Amino acid sequence: MTPPATSSLNASRRASDLATLAAGEVVDVLVVGLGATGAGAALDAASRGLSVAAIDAHDLAFGTSRWSSKLVHGGLRYLASGQVGVAHESAVERGVLMAHTAPHLVRALPFVLPLTPLVSGSSAAAAMAGIRAGDLLRLSARTPRAVLPRPRRLSAVETLRLAPALRSYGLRGGILSWDGQLTDDARLVTAIARTAAAHGARIITRCRALALTGEGAHVRDEQTGEELVIRARAVINATGVWAGGLAEGVRLRPSRGTHLVLRAEALGAPLSGLHLPVPGASGRFALVLPQEDGRVYVGLTDEPADGPIPDVPQPTEAEIGFLLDLVDSALEVPVRRSDVAGAYAGLRPLLDGPGGRTADLSRRHAVLRGADGVVTIVGGKLTTYRRMAEDALDAVIEERGLTAGPCRTARLPLIGAASGPELGRLTAPAHLVRRYGAEAPDVAALAAADPSLLDPVAPGSATIGAELVWAVLHEGALDESDLLDRRTRIGLIAEDREAALPAARRALAHAPAGTGSR
């Protein structure tokens, strides 16, 4: 199955769409920002029958949407802090992704809370009660048991089988629970954007909004430096932590979440994720998250991010040390600073509110209506991107008097989506099926005429050259960073990124001729 031409994003389509907008086409909705929420808003609008343009100053998933824990979670932490509505919303949206819209990109991940001497009997009982409450959320969200299995207690032997690196001395067992894990957050955003494109949305990266009004935006093509006006009947500001720079009255308190990137062997190749209690912070846990590419992510900090908002946030050595100390508190052999292969940080666009710590701020999202007619969507989190987009669309339809159909995105499969049995019948390498779903055979077919595209792009990497070429032809990748830092996650480890640069440069040679892509 070759992808429908309307879903393909590339330099040629970008140039054509931008030229049409520059010539004066008026769209129903202009979305600014192409993270998960912005791409979701573009898809929601286009699938309701509205004409749509969506722009980003950089690339798909350039900001917060590529720096998450890669989890689609049911909101257990929010339940523990009394945010029942947020927790239920998270559980519902997790079920939407896992069972309907993106089952090819989300899998059930087991988590173990090890019952070490640091976890008292009363704390263990409270944790088990919370996890059972989380399972009731799954039930209320109507997510099938076949999608997310039942939580239960584990013996010490079972716990060590799932997480061999745990310290065995004093280990009383563990508590097993389940949540959703994305193959990759940036891949989810790419799938959403391409699905929007298949419904007619004009998806344009490297197009910076300089100023917004309720009738459109003054923008700059970052490829050429040319400025133009995009005209629209409604405008949605979905720029996350940067939203206040384009809309007055938006008050945010961003917080920084840092993750470490480790090779799996440094942690004994765990078969499950781990919940590790944060000392002195009731209901907060560090996460150990094994990935399918042989890496393990360890996170997550929650620190205020004061001052100017950087394009690419950087972890601090203090945050790296904090996470290493947490991991070492539970392991037989400590993980050293030299074992950290990489680290990344993302900024949460939290609404300002009462409370001394950003960790205490609500994760609820908000739709803000500006006096100039611009609608801004902020707050929330990756799991609830679809609901955030729906609420933003409902607001602009009401605000601007647009005629549109009902929201369809809760049951609208994303590009590549297929059921487990359908994916199992595909003739393609398993790692491609996990990343591309039903399109995996098409990615593999690129290597038919050029067997060198079957070669890994870096030593020890599962990513092959065909994936980079596919990203250039169909996923809107315009340069090396798009390929290595977002369409794939090779760039999280500097030495892997350096090794993959030649393959990325060769892939860019496949860009459609005469497009001016760089």
VMD Tcl script that draws the C-alpha trace (Angstrom):
set ca {
  {0.00 0.00 0.00}
  {1.66 3.21 -1.13}
  {0.64 6.27 0.88}
  {-2.08 8.45 -0.62}
  {-0.38 11.35 -2.38}
  {-2.38 13.81 -0.31}
  {-0.76 12.54 2.91}
  {2.82 13.02 1.72}
  {4.70 16.02 3.05}
  {7.91 17.11 1.33}
  {9.76 20.19 0.16}
  {7.82 20.33 -3.11}
  {4.44 20.34 -1.42}
  {5.62 22.90 1.11}
  {6.69 25.30 -1.67}
  {3.39 24.85 -3.51}
  {1.23 25.36 -0.42}
  {3.18 28.43 0.67}
  {2.90 29.95 -2.80}
  {-0.88 29.45 -2.77}
  {-1.19 31.19 0.59}
  {1.09 34.02 -0.53}
  {-1.16 34.53 -3.56}
  {-4.03 35.41 -1.21}
  {-5.97 32.23 -0.50}
  {-8.11 32.72 2.61}
  {-8.39 29.63 4.85}
  {-11.03 28.99 7.46}
  {-8.49 28.21 10.19}
  {-4.82 29.11 10.61}
  {-3.04 27.07 13.28}
  {0.29 28.39 14.58}
  {2.49 25.69 16.10}
  {2.96 22.11 14.92}
  {3.50 20.20 18.10}
  {0.96 17.56 19.07}
  {-1.75 20.07 19.96}
  {-1.29 22.25 16.87}
  {-1.12 19.29 14.51}
  {-4.17 17.88 16.31}
  {-6.05 21.15 15.79}
  {-5.17 21.09 12.08}
  {-6.50 17.54 11.79}
  {-9.65 18.32 13.77}
  {-10.44 21.35 11.62}
  {-9.69 19.65 8.31}
  {-11.70 16.55 9.21}
  {-14.70 18.78 10.04}
  {-14.62 20.12 6.48}
  {-12.80 23.40 7.15}
  {-9.93 24.70 5.02}
  {-6.74 24.80 7.09}
  {-3.19 26.11 7.06}
  {-0.82 25.12 9.89}
  {2.63 26.61 10.29}
  {5.65 26.26 12.54}
  {8.79 28.35 12.82}
  {10.91 25.20 12.86}
  {9.71 21.64 12.25}
  {7.04 19.16 13.25}
  {7.42 18.37 16.97}
  {10.35 20.76 17.29}
  {9.36 21.92 20.78}
  {7.93 20.22 23.85}
  {6.29 17.38 21.91}
  {9.62 15.64 21.25}
  {10.95 15.94 24.80}
  {8.33 13.92 26.69}
  {8.62 10.60 28.53}
  {7.06 8.96 25.43}
  {4.14 7.82 27.59}
  {0.41 7.83 26.94}
  {-0.61 7.65 30.56}
  {-3.83 7.34 32.48}
  {-3.26 10.19 34.91}
  {-2.52 8.20 38.07}
  {-0.38 11.00 39.47}
  {-3.20 13.50 38.94}
  {-5.62 11.18 40.72}
  {-3.26 11.07 43.70}
  {-3.22 14.88 43.86}
  {-7.01 15.15 43.69}
  {-7.23 16.23 40.02}
  {-9.91 13.66 39.25}
  {-11.16 15.39 36.11}
  {-7.68 15.61 34.61}
  {-7.00 11.99 35.51}
  {-10.22 10.77 33.90}
  {-9.58 12.83 30.77}
  {-6.10 11.30 30.52}
  {-7.49 7.79 30.86}
  {-10.09 8.43 28.16}
  {-7.54 9.86 25.72}
  {-5.11 7.02 26.43}
  {-7.85 4.59 25.42}
  {-8.58 6.56 22.24}
  {-4.94 6.32 21.15}
  {-4.39 2.69 22.13}
  {-7.65 1.24 20.80}
  {-8.71 3.49 17.94}
  {-6.46 6.17 16.47}
  {-2.85 5.01 16.89}
  {-2.65 1.37 18.02}
  {0.42 0.97 15.78}
  {2.34 3.61 17.77}
  {1.29 2.77 21.33}
  {1.87 -0.43 23.29}
  {1.09 -1.54 26.82}
  {4.19 -1.17 29.00}
  {4.48 -2.99 32.34}
  {5.71 -0.95 35.30}
  {7.11 -2.29 38.56}
  {7.18 -0.42 41.84}
  {9.90 -2.36 43.73}
  {9.15 -2.84 47.40}
  {12.57 -2.01 48.81}
  {13.40 -1.09 52.41}
  {12.80 2.52 51.36}
  {9.11 1.71 50.75}
  {7.31 1.15 54.05}
  {4.39 -1.23 54.43}
  {1.95 1.66 54.68}
  {3.45 3.31 51.58}
  {3.16 0.03 49.67}
  {-0.49 -0.29 50.70}
  {-1.19 3.28 49.63}
  {0.56 2.68 46.28}
  {-1.47 -0.47 45.66}
  {-4.68 1.38 46.46}
  {-3.72 4.15 44.03}
  {-2.87 1.69 41.26}
  {-6.21 -0.08 41.74}
  {-7.92 3.30 41.54}
  {-6.03 3.84 38.29}
  {-7.44 0.56 37.02}
  {-10.93 1.85 37.84}
  {-10.08 4.86 35.65}
  {-9.27 2.41 32.85}
  {-12.67 0.81 33.39}
  {-14.49 4.15 33.44}
  {-12.70 5.11 30.22}
  {-13.89 1.81 28.67}
  {-10.40 0.71 27.71}
  {-10.51 -3.08 27.24}
  {-8.61 -5.37 29.61}
  {-6.98 -6.87 26.51}
  {-5.36 -3.46 25.89}
  {-4.21 -2.82 29.48}
  {-3.85 -5.90 31.74}
  {-4.77 -6.08 35.41}
  {-2.35 -4.80 38.12}
  {-1.12 -7.27 40.74}
  {1.51 -7.98 43.40}
  {4.78 -9.63 42.41}
  {7.13 -11.85 44.35}
  {10.77 -10.82 44.72}
  {11.74 -13.43 42.10}
  {9.19 -12.08 39.60}
  {10.32 -8.52 40.28}
  {13.97 -9.36 39.60}
  {13.04 -11.21 36.43}
  {11.52 -8.00 35.04}
  {14.24 -5.69 36.42}
  {17.46 -7.70 36.97}
  {19.53 -4.70 38.08}
  {17.47 -4.08 41.22}
  {19.16 -4.57 44.58}
  {17.97 -7.94 45.85}
  {18.83 -7.32 49.53}
  {15.65 -6.45 51.40}
  {13.47 -6.66 48.28}
  {9.98 -7.80 49.35}
  {8.54 -8.01 45.87}
  {6.88 -5.43 43.68}
  {3.61 -3.96 42.40}
  {2.94 -4.50 38.71}
  {0.84 -1.99 36.76}
  {0.42 -1.08 33.09}
  {0.34 2.10 31.05}
  {0.70 3.18 27.43}
  {4.07 3.80 25.80}
  {4.61 5.58 22.51}
  {7.10 4.23 20.02}
  {8.09 7.89 19.73}
  {6.33 11.15 20.55}
  {7.69 12.96 17.47}
  {6.47 10.11 15.24}
  {2.99 10.59 16.68}
  {3.08 14.27 15.73}
  {4.27 13.38 12.22}
  {1.38 10.93 11.83}
  {-1.14 13.52 13.03}
  {0.22 16.17 10.63}
  {0.22 13.78 7.67}
  {-3.33 12.69 8.45}
  {-4.33 16.37 8.51}
  {-2.60 16.81 5.14}
  {-4.58 13.85 3.77}
  {-7.72 15.78 4.71}
  {-6.53 18.84 2.81}
  {-4.63 20.85 5.45}
  {-1.65 22.87 4.25}
  {1.18 21.86 6.63}
  {4.10 24.29 6.37}
  {7.26 24.13 8.47}
  {10.04 26.75 8.55}
  {7.38 29.47 8.49}
  {7.60 31.81 11.48}
  {4.62 33.82 12.72}
  {5.79 37.37 13.45}
  {2.40 38.76 14.51}
  {-1.13 37.39 14.85}
  {-4.59 38.93 14.50}
  {-8.03 37.36 14.37}
  {-7.82 37.57 10.55}
  {-4.46 35.90 9.99}
  {-0.75 36.29 10.51}
  {2.28 38.15 9.27}
  {4.85 35.42 8.68}
  {8.38 34.88 7.40}
  {9.54 31.98 5.25}
  {12.62 30.87 7.17}
  {13.98 29.15 4.05}
  {14.13 32.34 1.94}
  {13.63 35.22 4.39}
  {10.60 36.47 2.44}
  {7.67 37.86 4.45}
  {3.99 37.47 3.61}
  {0.52 37.58 5.11}
  {-1.60 34.46 5.58}
  {-5.29 35.33 5.65}
  {-7.72 33.31 7.76}
  {-11.22 33.50 9.21}
  {-9.98 32.13 12.55}
  {-6.57 31.78 14.22}
  {-5.42 29.27 16.84}
  {-2.21 29.93 18.77}
  {-0.87 26.48 19.73}
  {2.74 27.43 20.37}
  {3.00 25.99 23.87}
  {5.57 27.65 26.09}
  {6.05 30.36 23.44}
  {2.32 31.27 23.36}
  {2.77 34.45 25.39}
  {5.06 35.91 22.73}
  {2.20 35.94 20.20}
  {-0.83 36.66 22.41}
  {-1.33 39.21 25.17}
  {-2.53 38.15 28.59}
  {-1.20 34.57 28.47}
  {0.47 33.84 31.81}
  {2.51 30.65 31.98}
  {4.93 29.15 34.49}
  {6.97 26.71 32.43}
  {8.66 23.85 34.20}
  {11.59 21.80 32.94}
  {11.46 18.03 32.80}
  {14.80 16.30 32.28}
  {15.49 12.73 31.16}
  {18.70 10.72 30.98}
  {19.44 8.44 28.03}
  {21.24 5.21 28.99}
  {22.21 2.09 27.07}
  {19.98 -0.78 28.21}
  {22.93 -2.88 29.35}
  {23.79 -0.24 31.98}
  {20.53 -1.22 33.72}
  {20.64 -4.95 33.09}
  {18.31 -4.73 30.04}
  {15.05 -4.30 32.02}
  {11.87 -5.86 30.64}
  {9.59 -3.39 32.39}
  {9.50 0.23 33.42}
  {10.16 1.17 37.04}
  {8.45 3.56 39.43}
  {11.04 4.83 41.93}
  {9.66 6.99 44.80}
  {11.12 10.47 45.10}
  {12.21 10.93 48.76}
  {10.19 13.52 50.62}
  {7.66 13.99 47.80}
  {4.52 11.98 48.42}
  {3.02 10.51 45.24}
  {5.96 11.49 43.02}
  {8.06 8.91 41.22}
  {11.06 8.84 38.93}
  {10.53 6.67 35.88}
  {12.85 4.14 34.28}
  {11.56 3.60 30.75}
  {13.04 0.87 28.51}
  {12.75 1.62 24.78}
  {12.52 -0.74 21.85}
  {15.75 0.65 20.36}
  {18.03 -0.62 23.15}
  {17.97 2.60 25.14}
  {16.48 3.41 28.52}
  {15.16 6.84 29.51}
  {15.28 7.91 33.14}
  {13.22 10.88 34.29}
  {11.55 13.08 35.28}
  {12.45 16.31 37.03}
  {10.02 19.16 37.61}
  {11.95 22.39 38.01}
  {10.85 26.00 37.37}
  {12.13 27.31 34.03}
  {12.52 31.02 34.66}
  {13.75 33.60 32.19}
  {13.70 33.59 28.37}
  {12.34 30.46 26.69}
  {15.10 28.71 24.69}
  {14.41 26.90 21.42}
  {16.15 23.81 22.81}
  {16.18 23.50 26.62}
  {19.26 21.99 28.24}
  {19.43 19.70 31.29}
  {21.52 20.92 34.20}
  {24.22 18.83 35.88}
  {22.24 19.11 39.13}
  {19.21 17.50 37.47}
  {21.35 14.75 35.97}
  {22.89 14.08 39.39}
  {19.45 14.03 41.05}
  {18.19 11.37 38.63}
  {21.35 9.26 38.99}
  {21.00 9.34 42.78}
  {17.37 8.19 42.55}
  {18.26 5.29 40.28}
  {21.23 4.28 42.42}
  {19.00 4.07 45.50}
  {17.35 0.97 44.00}
  {20.10 -0.73 42.00}
  {22.67 -3.39 42.86}
  {25.40 -1.65 40.85}
  {25.36 2.15 40.61}
  {24.95 3.95 37.30}
  {27.81 6.40 36.91}
  {27.92 9.77 35.15}
  {30.02 8.15 32.42}
  {27.15 5.74 31.72}
  {24.90 8.61 30.67}
  {24.92 8.42 26.87}
  {22.73 11.50 26.49}
  {20.19 13.72 28.21}
  {17.32 15.91 27.11}
  {14.94 18.42 28.67}
  {11.50 19.70 27.75}
  {9.39 22.58 28.99}
  {5.80 22.13 30.17}
  {3.47 25.04 29.24}
  {1.76 25.19 32.65}
  {-0.86 27.82 33.39}
  {0.20 30.18 36.13}
  {-1.68 29.60 39.36}
  {-1.39 29.32 43.13}
  {1.29 27.09 44.60}
  {4.94 27.48 45.32}
  {6.18 24.61 43.11}
  {5.55 23.95 39.44}
  {5.03 20.31 40.44}
  {1.90 21.45 42.29}
  {0.36 23.32 39.33}
  {-2.62 21.75 37.58}
  {-2.04 19.97 34.28}
  {-5.49 21.03 33.08}
  {-5.54 22.80 29.74}
  {-7.28 26.09 28.99}
  {-8.68 27.81 25.91}
  {-8.04 31.56 26.11}
  {-9.89 34.01 23.87}
  {-8.00 37.21 23.08}
  {-9.57 40.60 22.45}
  {-8.13 40.47 18.92}
  {-9.99 37.24 18.17}
  {-7.01 34.91 18.46}
  {-7.76 31.70 20.40}
  {-4.84 30.32 22.43}
  {-4.66 26.76 23.76}
  {-2.21 26.11 26.62}
  {-1.58 23.73 29.49}
  {-2.41 20.06 29.23}
  {-0.02 17.34 28.15}
  {0.82 15.06 25.25}
  {-1.73 12.38 26.15}
  {-4.65 14.81 25.93}
  {-3.58 16.62 22.74}
  {-6.70 15.45 20.86}
  {-9.13 16.79 23.47}
  {-7.20 20.05 23.64}
  {-7.48 20.41 19.86}
  {-11.21 19.66 19.97}
  {-11.81 22.31 22.64}
  {-9.80 24.89 20.67}
  {-11.76 24.15 17.49}
  {-15.09 24.37 19.29}
  {-14.02 27.79 20.59}
  {-13.00 29.24 17.20}
  {-16.11 27.86 15.51}
  {-18.25 29.64 18.09}
  {-16.09 32.76 18.20}
  {-15.90 33.27 14.43}
  {-19.24 31.80 13.38}
  {-17.75 29.08 11.16}
  {-19.88 26.34 9.67}
  {-18.34 22.95 10.45}
  {-19.25 19.36 11.09}
  {-18.89 17.58 14.46}
  {-15.52 16.48 15.85}
  {-14.47 13.12 14.36}
  {-10.98 12.64 15.75}
  {-11.84 10.25 18.61}
  {-12.39 7.49 16.05}
  {-10.30 8.74 13.11}
  {-7.29 6.44 12.54}
  {-3.98 8.15 11.95}
  {-1.78 7.34 8.96}
  {-0.40 3.81 9.39}
  {-2.96 2.71 11.97}
  {-4.05 -0.94 11.89}
  {-5.14 -3.60 14.35}
  {-2.67 -5.99 15.98}
  {-3.63 -8.93 13.73}
  {-3.35 -6.75 10.62}
  {0.09 -5.50 11.65}
  {1.17 -9.08 12.36}
  {0.41 -10.08 8.78}
  {2.59 -7.38 7.22}
  {5.68 -8.44 5.29}
  {8.23 -6.05 6.78}
  {10.86 -6.03 9.54}
  {9.31 -5.86 13.00}
  {11.05 -2.60 13.94}
  {9.56 -0.90 10.87}
  {6.08 -2.17 11.73}
  {6.43 -0.67 15.22}
  {7.41 2.71 13.77}
  {5.33 2.94 10.59}
  {2.43 0.54 11.09}
  {0.65 -0.31 7.83}
  {3.18 1.76 5.86}
  {6.12 -0.43 6.94}
  {6.16 -2.48 3.69}
  {6.37 0.76 1.69}
  {9.36 1.93 3.72}
  {11.07 -1.43 3.22}
  {10.27 -1.32 -0.52}
  {12.47 1.75 -0.96}
  {15.46 -0.54 -0.54}
  {14.37 -2.80 -3.42}
  {16.12 -0.61 -5.99}
  {18.97 0.33 -3.63}
  {19.96 -2.44 -1.18}
  {22.32 -0.04 0.59}
  {19.22 1.54 2.15}
  {18.88 -1.61 4.26}
  {22.11 -0.74 6.09}
  {21.88 0.72 9.63}
  {22.67 4.43 9.59}
  {24.88 4.12 12.71}
  {26.64 1.21 14.45}
  {24.22 -0.67 16.69}
  {21.21 1.31 15.44}
  {18.06 -0.36 14.09}
  {17.33 2.68 11.89}
  {18.05 1.99 8.22}
  {18.70 4.33 5.32}
  {15.27 3.69 3.82}
  {13.68 5.38 6.84}
  {15.58 8.59 6.17}
  {14.63 8.58 2.49}
  {10.99 7.95 3.44}
  {11.12 10.95 5.78}
  {12.37 13.18 2.95}
  {9.76 11.95 0.46}
  {6.70 11.65 2.70}
  {7.26 13.14 6.18}
  {8.35 16.69 5.44}
  {11.99 16.38 6.53}
  {13.99 19.25 5.07}
  {17.42 18.94 6.68}
  {19.71 16.71 8.73}
  {18.22 17.79 12.06}
  {14.71 16.92 10.92}
  {15.95 13.43 10.02}
  {18.14 12.65 13.02}
  {16.46 14.57 15.83}
  {12.73 14.21 15.08}
  {11.81 11.67 12.34}
  {14.22 9.34 14.14}
  {15.75 9.75 17.60}
  {19.33 8.97 16.66}
  {20.35 12.47 17.73}
  {19.69 11.82 21.42}
  {23.17 10.28 21.59}
  {25.83 12.57 20.11}
  {28.16 9.83 18.84}
  {25.28 8.05 17.08}
  {24.23 11.32 15.48}
  {27.71 11.98 14.17}
  {27.91 8.48 12.69}
  {24.52 8.90 10.95}
  {25.23 12.28 9.32}
  {26.54 10.82 6.02}
  {23.38 8.72 5.64}
  {21.22 11.77 6.36}
  {23.03 13.78 3.69}
  {22.57 11.00 1.15}
  {18.86 10.80 1.99}
  {18.38 14.52 1.39}
  {19.54 14.01 -2.19}
  {16.19 12.26 -2.77}
  {14.25 15.51 -2.20}
  {12.05 16.45 -5.18}
  {14.08 18.50 -7.66}
  {13.69 22.25 -7.93}
  {12.17 22.81 -4.50}
  {14.94 24.83 -2.93}
  {15.16 22.54 0.09}
  {18.39 22.62 1.97}
}
mol new
graphics top color blue
foreach p $ca { graphics top sphere $p radius 0.5 }
foreach p [lrange $ca 0 end-1] q [lrange $ca 1 end] { graphics top cylinder $p $q radius 0.2 }
display resetview
